[in-house]
Structures are given as C-alpha cells and as structure tokens.
Amino acid sequence: MSVNEVKIKPATIQFELRGTGPLTSRTFVIGDEDHTLGNALRHVLINDARVDFAGYCVPHPSEPVVHIRVQTATGGKDTSLTATEAVKEACATLEKQCDFVMEELEKALPEVREDREWMERLVAEELQQAVEDEEEE
Amino acid sequence: MPPIPEPDASATGGMYDVKESGIQFRHTPSLPTPANGDEFLKRLKSGFQFNVLERPSKNELVFEIIGVDVSFANALRRIMIAEIPTMALEHVYMWNNTGLIHDEVLSHRLGLVPLNVDPRLFDEYGHDLDENGEMAFTDRNTIVFRLNVVCGKNEVDDEKIQKRSNAQWKAEGLISGYDVEVAQQSKKEKDAKKKVGGDDDGEMKEEVEEPSVMNLSIADRAAADAATSNLNKSSTPIDTPHRPFTKHIYTRDLLWCPQGEQLSKFPLHSSGVGSGFGGGIRPLHEDILLAKLRPGQVIELEAHARKGIGKDHAKWSPVATASYRLMPSIEVVKPIYDELAEELVNWMEPGVFKLEEADEAGHRVKAVVVNPYACTMSRNFMRNPVLKESIKMSRIPNHFIFSVESVGMMEPAIIVAEALKVLKNKASNLSVLVDEAEAMNE
C-alpha cells in the first residue's frame, strides 16, 4: 500500500493451552483479548460450584494477551470436570446470558427487533442474489 | 418515573457503603455458589430487569440493567467504546495541497469526520483478495470521497469558481450530499420564520411534566438545543477591512464518488440513516470545519473509508461515550424533620428528597426519598453532623444505569444490541479455539 502504512498485526499467540499434569488444571492463553472477555468469563467460571479456582490476568498492558487459570481439582468422581470442559461450559453460559439480555433489550425497545429483522432480510436477499448470479453463470 | 427497584441483598452479596472518605464493601449473606451454568442462568433470569429510563434525544439512551455482574456490564461498556465496527476515512491520497494545513493534519481531521452510513452494510477488509492474493478494495468495503477546492481571489471570483466546479463534478458523477444552494435556501426560510414568530414566544419552552430521571435541568436542555442548532452558524468570514478573502472548507465540500453498486444501494433521494437534505453517503454533519484557504490555494485529495474498530483508532468508535454508574441507595436511618429536612433538600441534588407532611406529632414536614436516580453521591449532607448520622448512602452492586450517546451513524439501542452480539461472538470463538486445541493435543 503505502510506505507508512501501519498494519494491524494479530497477537503472536492466538490461543495456547498451558499446563501439564492432571486435566483438571489448565491455563488458557488467549491472544487479542483483554479484560472484556477475561473478567466476564472469570465471573461465569467462579459461579460454578464444580470449579475450585478461576482467575484471570493481563500479564502486560502493552500486549493484547489474557491468561485464564482454571482448576477443578477436588470433587467426587461423579462431578469431576476437566478444565477445558469448564471453560467450554462457561463460554456457552456467557453466550446464553448474552442471548437473554438481547431478548430483554428487544422487549424493552421494539426498534431493535425491527432492525434485526431488517438486517436478516437484507442478508437473505443478498444470499438469494448470489445464488441467482451463480446459476446464471 | 419507573418504580424504584428494591435491592436483592442475597443476590448482590453485599452493598457498597459510601463513607466520608471512600467506599466500603459490606458483605451480606449470599446464596451458595450455583451448581452449574444452568443454575447460574436461572438465578440471573429471576432477578433480571432491563428498563429504558430516558431518551433525551435521538442519539442518547439512558437505561438500567439489574441483576448482572459488574464484569458483564463493564464488558458491554468496553465493547461499545472499542469493538463495534464503524466506517471512517482511512487512506487519503493527497494530489495537491497548497493550503496552510499540513497534509497529515488535514488527513487526521478527515479521519475524524463521522460518516452517515450504517457500517453493517459494508464488509471488512481482507476478505476479498485480488489476483495477487492481496487485499482488494471493492465497492463492498470502501467508500471513496474527493475534496477538490480552490480559493478564488475574492468572494465574487470564488462563487464563480464554485459554480463552475459544481457543474464539473456533477458531470463526472461525484455527488455532494449537501446541495449548498438548497441548504442556504432553507436556512433563509428558517431565519425569516424566526423573525416573524420571534415576538410571540417570550418564554423558553419549559414544559417539564415529569422531572427527568437523570435530572437534566432546564439549563442543560437549553445548552443541548443550542449545540445542535445550526441557525446561528454562518459561513462568512470575519469582516475586517483589507482582510484577504478566506475560504472555509467544510465537510459539505466532501464529494462522494459512488463506486460500482453503491449508487443503487445508497440511492440519492432516500433519507437513509439520520436524514439530511441530500442522500447517498455523506458525513453526518455538514458544517465541520476542515481547513481554511487563502486566494490561489488548492486542495485536491481522494479519501477512502474503510471499516475499523475503536481499539485501532478512536475515529472508529460509534459512541461519543458509553458509561455506566451504580445505582445509589439512600436510606433514612433516623427520620429528618423541619429545618433539618429543608436543609437536606437544599444540600442534596435537586429531586432526590421531597418534603412531605409529617405524620408524627410535633413536626411539620419530613424528608422522604423520592428519586434516588438523580443522586450523584456528593456527600454534601455530611457537612452537618446530625444529617451525617441520619442518612446512609450506598451503592447497589448489581444495578447499573447506562448512558450511551451515539455519534449518529447507528442508534444507541442498536449499538447496545451490536455489543451483545460481539460479546457472544467472542465467547463462541473461544469455545472453538479450545476445541481445536484439545483435538490437537490428543
């Protein structure tokens, strides 16, 4: 492009799973993320009785990396949970929380629902257009 | 006025007590940790509330969320400020700039100009690749603007040049979203109307039926009206003798160069988002001063707009600002009567307390909490030692009053919806990454 162009580079590590030993303790190193996801996910993880330890940190503010540490060491054989399963469940719970808040938002502000339907219609029209163009070719 | 919700002590886990210096967290017995994600969601849904408190203007939204944790509210706020994509001018190709404003300064100013286009209708860079495998600039991800201005020797000469160039640009297909003649015409009409009706309205419009929740006083509203009205702004330079003619370059001089299918997607005669006089794609405000030129100086440039997020550069932030505060809770521990009550009503922010007739014998009036939303935690009442003991002020940790002010390209409600979508995408992307990492390790 131009000599002076500043290209946005993604973080060096996109994702890394750190930790040897039992599957119940792991550190998740996530690139291009910060307190936005880290704190929200940590809060969901903490509010799970099967998780013993959940914490997050941003090792250096200049680098867009967040570490999330999850330990589910104790617990009976029936309720055992590996660290990765705990994180996946927490992600799912966070998604459901977002969905729920979105529903409430649409209830309180109907224009949001109209806007969403308008967007969906646009996308559907474009898909149809693309399909028709391909058929023509 | 929405009914003041009562804080659910077991759900919050405590209250933030506001002391004379600082805030102290006071734990209250809370429910045991939820067994799994489903129970967490169930608890969330039972105590959840979403209420719109106020919409002071088209671009501002004040709403409250009750029942979520501060991490979620903060995540929403951070995403609204920094991670919702918007369109803004990024690449500026400077062909001729003999004005006083440096190239980079002018490009910086151009980048900060907000564009009146819904960013969700455009793609991000990097998805379309051309033959060499490099990013392609297509009509689906770039908006092209041109700025071609010459300053004439004096006003008359300048108008002639303006007319000639307008005709030339129209012939080339460039579009100015704001027809300057039309704008000046309607401005004259508005001025004429104002002069006629000026004698009739003596008083400012102050019909305040309900005290606003955020307690925007009359002065605030008047300031907001004055800021948005363009009637007092004139584009004529200061009239001092022997001052050479100065041409002011405003955003209305930016010409949109429709590419490919853009003209059919953004037709000229629709009002689009935030309607103005013209149509198509144009800057949100027509009167942002970009540069000043003296006779003979020229600016010719082409600017490309692309999608970006606020994290990259603040010009891509869709909100003027998005913030939240925790709901204050004011408890009258010892009843306050008579002179003390009147003093309290004066010292607290207006609207929080109200004087009511006292039921108890021997007292005239007592102070009653009416609108805690208006309280801004000023601690003013602590100057009086008696009042200091009789009032307990605290913050409810799971009740957030959000205030979102949009720049204008998207409505604030839409911005909140987009923020929720972005947060959901982050969580789902992480889930996918964890799955992939697990599969790799096995």
Interface residues (C-beta under 8 A of the other chain):
Chain A: M1 S2 I8 Q14 F15 E16 L17 F28 I30 E33 D34 H35 T36 L37 N39 A40 L41 R42 H43 V44 I46 N47 D48 A49 R50 T84 V87 K88 E89 A90 C91 A92 T93 L94 E95 K96 Q97 C98 D99 F100 V101 M102 E104 L105 E106 K107 A108 L109 E111 V112 D115 R116 M119 L122
Chain B: P32 T33 P34 A35 N36 G37 F40 L41 L44 K45 F48 Q49 F50 N51 V52 F63 I65 V68 D69 S71 F72 N74 A75 R78 I79 E83 H91 R120 L121 D312 E411 A413 I414 V416 A417 L420 K421 L423 K424 K426 A427 S428 L430 S431 L433 V434 D435 E436 A437 E438 N441
